[in-house]
Amino acid sequence: MDIGSISLFLKQYSTHQISLIINIGQSVNRLEFGILIEPICKEENIISSFSSKYFGWLISLLIVLLGGWFLLPQGYESAIAILAPSLGNYVRPALVMLNLILVNPMNSFTMIAVWAGAGFVGGMIAGTKKGAFVVGLMVWLACLGVIALCVFLLYQDGLALGTLVIPPGSSLIDLLGIPLIQGAIDQILPLISGIGGGGSLDIMALITPLIIWFLTPIIIVIVAGIIGSIVRPKEDF
């Protein structure tokens, strides 16, 4: 083998080695970049998931509260006029929340629409079925917290203002115009007639409608939220 052949061999060998080293370096760089970028991507996904649930919850809660406030049935206005002078300014918020929490699925179609709309929007913002479930549950729990606060404030104002005073031109009979009371009367009257006929009082028959009314909002908001998450699923980047 002459000197020229040896020189050509060394050049080819060196070029191959250099190319191999470069490829190894690029692979190491990619691996290091992947190791570095993976936690960042996971953190961004966690932040994105939390923010979507939070904004979904916030928007849904606002829809529920505003819908309940401005779409309060007329029958509650008489109750507010009677109770507000004696119990204070929190009567209306308390009745709004009561009307939102106890929803009769047979006649409270407006409140059903409010809960369904809130759940659907929250589900679209959350983008996943799990997120829609969390949003719906948290909206319902937040409403329970608001009504508990209203009852507490009513209790404080009631103690401060003293006894119940009926305004002129009103009577406690006007309270029967509240849709929830009308619905309860419709449920109780058949039971009372059954007792008059020799039957016994069925406690579960009295409680069951209240349980159904109590659970109706959370079922509606979660189901509507899941539908919203299917209609507009979250995009993966």
Stockholm file with secondary structure:
# STOCKHOLM 1.0

chainA/1-237         MDIGSISLFLKQYSTHQISLIINIGQSVNRLEFGILIEPICKEENIISSFSSKYFGWLISLLIVLLGGWFLLPQGYESAIAILAPSLGNYVRPALVMLNLILVNPMNSFTMIAVWAGAGFVGGMIAGTKKGAFVVGLMVWLACLGVIALCVFLLYQDGLALGTLVIPPGSSLIDLLGIPLIQGAIDQILPLISGIGGGGSLDIMALITPLIIWFLTPIIIVIVAGIIGSIVRPKEDF
#=GR chainA/1-237 SS CCHHHHHHHHHHHHHHHHHHHHHHHHHHHHHHHHHHHHHHHHHHHHHHHHHHHHHHHHHHHHHHHHHHHHTCCTHHHHHHHHHHHHHCTTHHHHHHHHHHHSCCTTTCHHHHHHHHHHHHHHHHHHCSHHHHHHHHHHHHHHHHHHHHHHHHHHHHHHHHHCSCCCCTTCCGGGGGGSHHHHHHHHHHHHHHHHHHTTCCCCHHHHHHHHHHHHHHHHHHHHHHHHHHHHHSCCCCC
#=GC SS_cons         CCHHHHHHHHHHHHHHHHHHHHHHHHHHHHHHHHHHHHHHHHHHHHHHHHHHHHHHHHHHHHHHHHHHHHTCCTHHHHHHHHHHHHHCTTHHHHHHHHHHHSCCTTTCHHHHHHHHHHHHHHHHHHCSHHHHHHHHHHHHHHHHHHHHHHHHHHHHHHHHHCSCCCCTTCCGGGGGGSHHHHHHHHHHHHHHHHHHTTCCCCHHHHHHHHHHHHHHHHHHHHHHHHHHHHHSCCCCC
//
